[in-house]
Amino acid sequence: MRMSRTLLSALFAVLSVAACGGGAAEQGAAADAAPAVGQANVQDDESVKDVVKIAVGSKDHTTLVAALQAADLVNSLANAGPFTVFAPVNAAFDKLPKGTVDDLLKPENKEKLRLVLQHHVTTSSLDVDQFSDGQVIGMADGTNATIHKKGADTFINEAKIVASVRGSNGMVHVVDGVLVP
């Protein structure tokens, strides 16, 4: 009986050490794979997607996602919000003068890029039926944009809203043009 208590104690000690730390190789591997930080890196495949995850999941918004990453705005837009994001499709960026996007994506133009992207965001969650012709909306860059109604179509400045998706932290309105501040 005394031997089985000693054996159980030794087994418990071995299991405790194994559960608590593992070897130096395991600890080194864990340090090398440091988790990404920020709200945008939270893994959740069950909840409604936030405005960033909506854009990331769209094949039509790869340029916008690259710009958000270059401007370090991904985590800001993944926060609780609420936000209304006017998300230009790739074809909208293609309409800009040649070289504009490449120039904005350069590290030395990060602040300029941030301002352009912030001109696509307002800090409230607005559905398309809440817009009225001539309505002025304050954007996150400190400037304004104007809503226009033309028949059944809704525009922000000159960009047409072609679709809308509700996210967990606001609305994404897909637009066919880039909003220039």
RODO-2510 file (C-alpha; in nm, 4 decimals, decimal comma):
residues 181
     n   res          X          Y          Z
     1     m     0,0000     0,0000     0,0000
     2     r     0,2826     0,2371     0,0913
     3     m     0,4506     0,1592    -0,2404
     4     s     0,1352     0,2322    -0,4396
     5     r     0,0998     0,5719    -0,2623
     6     t     0,4580     0,6527    -0,3530
     7     l     0,3997     0,5379    -0,7097
     8     l     0,0804     0,7463    -0,7344
     9     s     0,2604     1,0512    -0,5926
    10     a     0,5429     1,0113    -0,8434
    11     l     0,2970     0,9650    -1,1300
    12     f     0,1030     1,2749    -1,0208
    13     a     0,4255     1,4782    -1,0079
    14     v     0,5268     1,3652    -1,3587
    15     l     0,1830     1,4476    -1,4992
    16     s     0,1833     1,7886    -1,3278
    17     v     0,5206     1,8801    -1,4785
    18     a     0,4102     1,7629    -1,8235
    19     a     0,0874     1,9625    -1,8044
    20     c     0,2543     2,2798    -1,6799
    21     g     0,5382     2,3394    -1,9129
    22     g     0,6644     2,0832    -2,1494
    23     g     1,0184     2,1009    -2,2708
    24     a     1,2317     2,3932    -2,3801
    25     a     1,1603     2,3126    -2,7468
    26     e     0,7847     2,3500    -2,6902
    27     q     0,8340     2,6787    -2,5050
    28     g     1,0587     2,8099    -2,7824
    29     a     0,8046     2,7165    -3,0485
    30     a     0,5306     2,8930    -2,8536
    31     a     0,7428     3,2073    -2,8278
    32     d     0,8173     3,1991    -3,2018
    33     a     0,4463     3,1775    -3,2841
    34     a     0,3413     3,4827    -3,0840
    35     p    -0,0267     3,5504    -3,1436
    36     a    -0,1295     3,8504    -3,3494
    37     v    -0,2859     4,1202    -3,1367
    38     g    -0,5955     4,3298    -3,1845
    39     q    -0,9665     4,2814    -3,2235
    40     a    -0,9336     4,1893    -3,5916
    41     n    -0,7434     3,8724    -3,4968
    42     v    -1,0158     3,7256    -3,2775
    43     q    -1,1251     3,3972    -3,4346
    44     d    -1,5025     3,3559    -3,4322
    45     d    -1,6748     3,1621    -3,7076
    46     e    -2,0184     3,1654    -3,5442
    47     s    -2,1057     3,5298    -3,4791
    48     v    -2,2092     3,7873    -3,7365
    49     k    -1,8956     3,9181    -3,9098
    50     d    -1,7706     4,2678    -3,8292
    51     v    -1,7174     4,5222    -4,1076
    52     v    -1,3538     4,4165    -4,1548
    53     k    -1,4330     4,0459    -4,1834
    54     i    -1,7046     4,1288    -4,4375
    55     a    -1,4462     4,3063    -4,6551
    56     v    -1,1832     4,0354    -4,6026
    57     g    -1,4348     3,7716    -4,7114
    58     s    -1,5141     3,9520    -5,0383
    59     k    -1,3146     3,8829    -5,3547
    60     d    -1,4274     4,2262    -5,4777
    61     h    -1,2565     4,4142    -5,1944
    62     t    -0,8962     4,2902    -5,2025
    63     t    -0,7594     4,6368    -5,2829
    64     l    -0,9551     4,7906    -4,9953
    65     v    -0,8302     4,5227    -4,7546
    66     a    -0,4688     4,5774    -4,8682
    67     a    -0,5123     4,9511    -4,8137
    68     l    -0,6620     4,9003    -4,4658
    69     q    -0,3665     4,6808    -4,3754
    70     a    -0,1119     4,9294    -4,5127
    71     a    -0,2772     5,2112    -4,3164
    72     d    -0,2960     5,0067    -3,9931
    73     l    -0,6740     5,0569    -3,9738
    74     v    -0,7852     4,6929    -3,9554
    75     n    -0,8057     4,6763    -3,5751
    76     s    -0,9764     5,0152    -3,5529
    77     l    -1,2589     4,8981    -3,7791
    78     a    -1,2859     4,5636    -3,6016
    79     n    -1,3760     4,7358    -3,2736
    80     a    -1,7298     4,7667    -3,1408
    81     g    -1,8209     5,0680    -3,3518
    82     p    -2,0814     5,1445    -3,4649
    83     f    -1,9512     5,2206    -3,8131
    84     t    -2,0906     5,2790    -4,1556
    85     v    -1,8267     5,1882    -4,4118
    86     f    -1,8577     5,2836    -4,7773
    87     a    -1,6462     5,0045    -4,9272
    88     p    -1,5166     5,0625    -5,2820
    89     v    -1,4885     4,7533    -5,4989
    90     n    -1,1611     4,6728    -5,6767
    91     a    -1,3000     4,8180    -6,0016
    92     a    -1,3544     5,1517    -5,8218
    93     f    -0,9834     5,1707    -5,7392
    94     d    -0,9061     5,0826    -6,1024
    95     k    -1,0903     5,4012    -6,2113
    96     l    -0,8349     5,6184    -6,0282
    97     p    -0,5478     5,7671    -6,2303
    98     k    -0,2772     5,5112    -6,3054
    99     g    -0,0294     5,4741    -6,0172
   100     t    -0,2547     5,6359    -5,7533
   101     v    -0,3144     5,3194    -5,5518
   102     d     0,0501     5,2087    -5,5721
   103     d     0,1592     5,5533    -5,4573
   104     l    -0,0848     5,5569    -5,1643
   105     l     0,0309     5,2109    -5,0518
   106     k     0,3912     5,3291    -5,0064
   107     p     0,4971     5,3499    -4,6386
   108     e     0,5857     5,7183    -4,6719
   109     n     0,2229     5,7926    -4,7735
   110     k     0,0617     5,6094    -4,4822
   111     e    -0,1013     5,9224    -4,3342
   112     k    -0,2401     6,0284    -4,6723
   113     l    -0,3817     5,6764    -4,7198
   114     r    -0,5344     5,6845    -4,3709
   115     l    -0,7173     6,0085    -4,4544
   116     v    -0,8534     5,8680    -4,7801
   117     l    -0,9770     5,5541    -4,6046
   118     q    -1,1221     5,7479    -4,3110
   119     h    -1,3247     5,9460    -4,5656
   120     h    -1,5108     5,6180    -4,6300
   121     v    -1,6229     5,5743    -4,2673
   122     t    -1,8709     5,7435    -4,0385
   123     t    -1,9131     5,6616    -3,6719
   124     s    -2,2735     5,5485    -3,6714
   125     s    -2,4581     5,2568    -3,8244
   126     l    -2,6757     5,3880    -4,1065
   127     d    -2,8922     5,1691    -4,3251
   128     v    -2,9512     5,2845    -4,6819
   129     d    -3,3180     5,3645    -4,6076
   130     q    -3,2030     5,6201    -4,3488
   131     f    -3,0396     5,8347    -4,6174
   132     s    -3,2167     6,1299    -4,7738
   133     d    -3,1320     6,3420    -5,0764
   134     g    -2,8921     6,6208    -4,9826
   135     q    -2,8072     6,4699    -4,6425
   136     v    -2,4584     6,5652    -4,5258
   137     i    -2,2641     6,3036    -4,3306
   138     g    -1,9572     6,3728    -4,1182
   139     m    -1,6806     6,1289    -4,2020
   140     a    -1,4048     5,9955    -3,9751
   141     d    -1,1427     6,2129    -4,1486
   142     g    -1,3225     6,5279    -4,0261
   143     t    -1,4722     6,6200    -4,3636
   144     n    -1,8241     6,5710    -4,4995
   145     a    -1,9821     6,3657    -4,7752
   146     t    -2,3240     6,4232    -4,9316
   147     i    -2,5973     6,1710    -5,0052
   148     h    -2,7828     6,1972    -5,3368
   149     k    -3,0958     6,0101    -5,4403
   150     k    -3,1614     5,9520    -5,8094
   151     g    -3,4756     5,7477    -5,8521
   152     a    -3,4298     5,4247    -5,6595
   153     d    -3,0500     5,4671    -5,6483
   154     t    -2,8524     5,6128    -5,3597
   155     f    -2,5136     5,7796    -5,4023
   156     i    -2,2552     5,9152    -5,1621
   157     n    -2,0844     6,2000    -5,3417
   158     e    -2,0552     6,0439    -5,6902
   159     a    -2,0247     5,6788    -5,5815
   160     k    -2,3324     5,4599    -5,6179
   161     i    -2,4277     5,2264    -5,3333
   162     v    -2,4658     4,8918    -5,5109
   163     a    -2,5202     4,6643    -5,2094
   164     s    -2,5410     4,6755    -4,8307
   165     v    -2,4403     4,4214    -4,5678
   166     r    -2,5089     4,4470    -4,1955
   167     g    -2,2132     4,3594    -3,9753
   168     s    -2,1874     4,3036    -3,6031
   169     n    -2,0432     4,6520    -3,5563
   170     g    -2,2205     4,8471    -3,8290
   171     m    -2,3116     4,8636    -4,1960
   172     v    -2,1023     4,8054    -4,5060
   173     h    -2,2295     4,9817    -4,8170
   174     v    -2,0536     4,8545    -5,1274
   175     v    -1,9819     5,1479    -5,3593
   176     d    -1,8668     5,1697    -5,7195
   177     g    -1,6318     5,4639    -5,6670
   178     v    -1,3587     5,5827    -5,4346
   179     l    -1,4607     5,8771    -5,2168
   180     v    -1,1995     6,1479    -5,2454
   181     p    -1,1824     6,3902    -4,9520
***
